[in-house]
Amino acid sequence: MRAEALKGHLDALLLAALEEGPRHGYAVKETLRETTAGRLDLPTGTIYPALHRLEQAGLISGTWSVVAGRRRRTYQLTQHGQTALADARQSWREFAEGISSALRSTPWPATT
């Protein structure tokens, strides 16, 4: 999938990846890849800045831990993030229904 197709949807996808519970950044990346059958295999250079932005916006919270001697940041949805995810899902449904409707309709008459 082309990166341009994700524009405006990455935040919602990351929030959805955290809906089931806390995950570290790489697990978020892998969740997106697995839940989309490999269609969204985004680079870490896309994922981590977006996670930091979501944390600054108060949609997720992060905590540091040490695993096998390495520091790792784990993220989880905040209440504000859960609300934002619900809103994003509703917006997506409305958008998808509108586009689907337009693509199913008969061709518009040509103008001369």
CYANA upper distance limits for C-alpha pairs under 8 A (distance plus 0.5 A):
  1 MET  CA      5 ALA  CA      7.56
  1 MET  CA     39 ARG  CA      6.37
  1 MET  CA     40 LEU  CA      7.10
  2 ARG  CA      6 LEU  CA      7.90
  3 ALA  CA      7 LYS  CA      7.50
  6 LEU  CA     10 LEU  CA      6.32
  9 HIS  CA     13 LEU  CA      6.82
 10 LEU  CA     14 LEU  CA      6.69
 10 LEU  CA     50 ALA  CA      8.36
 11 ASP  CA     15 LEU  CA      6.68
 11 ASP  CA     50 ALA  CA      7.54
 11 ASP  CA     54 LEU  CA      7.82
 12 ALA  CA     16 ALA  CA      6.60
 12 ALA  CA     84 ALA  CA      8.38
 12 ALA  CA     85 LEU  CA      6.42
 12 ALA  CA     88 ALA  CA      6.61
 12 ALA  CA     89 ARG  CA      8.27
 13 LEU  CA     17 ALA  CA      6.73
 13 LEU  CA     32 LEU  CA      7.96
 14 LEU  CA     18 LEU  CA      7.02
 14 LEU  CA     28 VAL  CA      7.52
 14 LEU  CA     32 LEU  CA      8.21
 14 LEU  CA     51 LEU  CA      8.06
 15 LEU  CA     19 GLU  CA      6.85
 15 LEU  CA     60 ILE  CA      8.37
 15 LEU  CA     77 LEU  CA      7.37
 15 LEU  CA     81 GLY  CA      7.41
 15 LEU  CA     82 GLN  CA      8.24
 15 LEU  CA     85 LEU  CA      6.68
 16 ALA  CA     85 LEU  CA      7.28
 17 ALA  CA     28 VAL  CA      6.37
 17 ALA  CA     31 THR  CA      6.60
 17 ALA  CA     32 LEU  CA      6.94
 18 LEU  CA     22 PRO  CA      6.58
 18 LEU  CA     23 ARG  CA      7.00
 18 LEU  CA     28 VAL  CA      7.47
 18 LEU  CA     75 TYR  CA      7.94
 18 LEU  CA     76 GLN  CA      6.41
 18 LEU  CA     77 LEU  CA      6.72
 19 GLU  CA     76 GLN  CA      8.25
 19 GLU  CA     77 LEU  CA      7.16
 19 GLU  CA     82 GLN  CA      8.19
 21 GLY  CA     76 GLN  CA      6.71
 21 GLY  CA     77 LEU  CA      8.13
 22 PRO  CA     74 THR  CA      6.72
 22 PRO  CA     75 TYR  CA      5.84
 22 PRO  CA     76 GLN  CA      4.92
 22 PRO  CA     77 LEU  CA      8.04
 23 ARG  CA     27 ALA  CA      6.23
 23 ARG  CA     28 VAL  CA      6.60
 23 ARG  CA     74 THR  CA      5.73
 23 ARG  CA     75 TYR  CA      5.97
 23 ARG  CA     76 GLN  CA      7.19
 24 HIS  CA     28 VAL  CA      6.88
 24 HIS  CA     72 ARG  CA      7.29
 24 HIS  CA     73 ARG  CA      6.07
 24 HIS  CA     74 THR  CA      4.51
 24 HIS  CA     75 TYR  CA      6.36
 25 GLY  CA     29 LYS  CA      6.95
 25 GLY  CA     47 ILE  CA      7.90
 25 GLY  CA     48 TYR  CA      7.17
 25 GLY  CA     51 LEU  CA      8.23
 25 GLY  CA     73 ARG  CA      7.39
 25 GLY  CA     74 THR  CA      7.21
 25 GLY  CA     75 TYR  CA      7.79
 26 TYR  CA     30 GLU  CA      6.71
 26 TYR  CA     44 THR  CA      8.13
 27 ALA  CA     31 THR  CA      6.45
 28 VAL  CA     32 LEU  CA      6.88
 29 LYS  CA     33 ARG  CA      6.90
 29 LYS  CA     41 ASP  CA      7.75
 29 LYS  CA     42 LEU  CA      7.34
 29 LYS  CA     44 THR  CA      7.86
 29 LYS  CA     47 ILE  CA      7.24
 30 GLU  CA     34 GLU  CA      6.50
 30 GLU  CA     41 ASP  CA      8.17
 31 THR  CA     35 THR  CA      6.41
 32 LEU  CA     36 THR  CA      6.64
 32 LEU  CA     38 GLY  CA      8.48
 32 LEU  CA     40 LEU  CA      6.62
 32 LEU  CA     41 ASP  CA      7.58
 33 ARG  CA     37 ALA  CA      6.70
 33 ARG  CA     38 GLY  CA      5.16
 33 ARG  CA     39 ARG  CA      7.02
 33 ARG  CA     40 LEU  CA      5.54
 33 ARG  CA     41 ASP  CA      5.44
 33 ARG  CA     42 LEU  CA      8.15
 34 GLU  CA     38 GLY  CA      6.40
 36 THR  CA     40 LEU  CA      6.56
 42 LEU  CA     46 THR  CA      7.03
 42 LEU  CA     47 ILE  CA      7.47
 43 PRO  CA     47 ILE  CA      7.11
 44 THR  CA     48 TYR  CA      6.40
 45 GLY  CA     49 PRO  CA      7.26
 46 THR  CA     50 ALA  CA      6.97
 47 ILE  CA     51 LEU  CA      6.69
 48 TYR  CA     52 HIS  CA      6.71
 49 PRO  CA     53 ARG  CA      6.67
 50 ALA  CA     54 LEU  CA      6.66
 51 LEU  CA     55 GLU  CA      6.65
 51 LEU  CA     60 ILE  CA      8.39
 52 HIS  CA     56 GLN  CA      6.71
 53 ARG  CA     57 ALA  CA      6.74
 54 LEU  CA     58 GLY  CA      6.85
 54 LEU  CA     59 LEU  CA      5.85
 54 LEU  CA     60 ILE  CA      6.39
 55 GLU  CA     59 LEU  CA      6.28
 55 GLU  CA     60 ILE  CA      5.28
 55 GLU  CA     61 SER  CA      6.00
 55 GLU  CA     62 GLY  CA      7.53
 58 GLY  CA     78 THR  CA      7.55
 58 GLY  CA     80 HIS  CA      7.35
 58 GLY  CA     81 GLY  CA      7.69
 59 LEU  CA     77 LEU  CA      6.67
 59 LEU  CA     78 THR  CA      5.98
 59 LEU  CA     79 GLN  CA      7.98
 59 LEU  CA     80 HIS  CA      5.89
 59 LEU  CA     81 GLY  CA      4.36
 59 LEU  CA     82 GLN  CA      8.12
 59 LEU  CA     84 ALA  CA      7.97
 60 ILE  CA     75 TYR  CA      6.83
 60 ILE  CA     76 GLN  CA      5.85
 60 ILE  CA     77 LEU  CA      4.87
 60 ILE  CA     78 THR  CA      5.54
 60 ILE  CA     81 GLY  CA      6.48
 61 SER  CA     75 TYR  CA      6.01
 61 SER  CA     76 GLN  CA      6.00
 61 SER  CA     77 LEU  CA      6.93
 61 SER  CA     78 THR  CA      6.88
 62 GLY  CA     73 ARG  CA      6.68
 62 GLY  CA     74 THR  CA      5.86
 62 GLY  CA     75 TYR  CA      4.81
 62 GLY  CA     76 GLN  CA      7.02
 63 THR  CA     73 ARG  CA      6.00
 63 THR  CA     74 THR  CA      5.87
 63 THR  CA     75 TYR  CA      7.11
 64 TRP  CA     71 ARG  CA      7.12
 64 TRP  CA     72 ARG  CA      6.13
 64 TRP  CA     73 ARG  CA      4.99
 64 TRP  CA     74 THR  CA      6.84
 65 SER  CA     71 ARG  CA      6.14
 65 SER  CA     72 ARG  CA      5.84
 65 SER  CA     73 ARG  CA      6.85
 65 SER  CA     74 THR  CA      8.04
 66 VAL  CA     70 ARG  CA      5.72
 66 VAL  CA     71 ARG  CA      4.91
 66 VAL  CA     72 ARG  CA      6.44
 67 VAL  CA     71 ARG  CA      6.87
 67 VAL  CA     72 ARG  CA      7.35
 77 LEU  CA     81 GLY  CA      5.79
 77 LEU  CA     82 GLN  CA      6.76
 78 THR  CA     82 GLN  CA      6.80
 79 GLN  CA     83 THR  CA      6.89
 80 HIS  CA     84 ALA  CA      6.67
 81 GLY  CA     85 LEU  CA      6.55
 82 GLN  CA     86 ALA  CA      6.81
 83 THR  CA     87 ASP  CA      6.73
 84 ALA  CA     88 ALA  CA      6.53
 85 LEU  CA     89 ARG  CA      6.64
 86 ALA  CA     90 GLN  CA      6.85
 87 ASP  CA     91 SER  CA      6.67
 88 ALA  CA     92 TRP  CA      6.50
 89 ARG  CA     93 ARG  CA      6.68
 90 GLN  CA     94 GLU  CA      6.81
 91 SER  CA     95 PHE  CA      6.61
 92 TRP  CA     96 ALA  CA      6.41
 93 ARG  CA     97 GLU  CA      6.50
 94 GLU  CA     98 GLY  CA      6.71
 95 PHE  CA     99 ILE  CA      6.74
 96 ALA  CA    100 SER  CA      6.39
 97 GLU  CA    101 SER  CA      6.47
 98 GLY  CA    102 ALA  CA      6.76
 99 ILE  CA    103 LEU  CA      6.67
100 SER  CA    104 ARG  CA      6.57
101 SER  CA    105 SER  CA      6.71
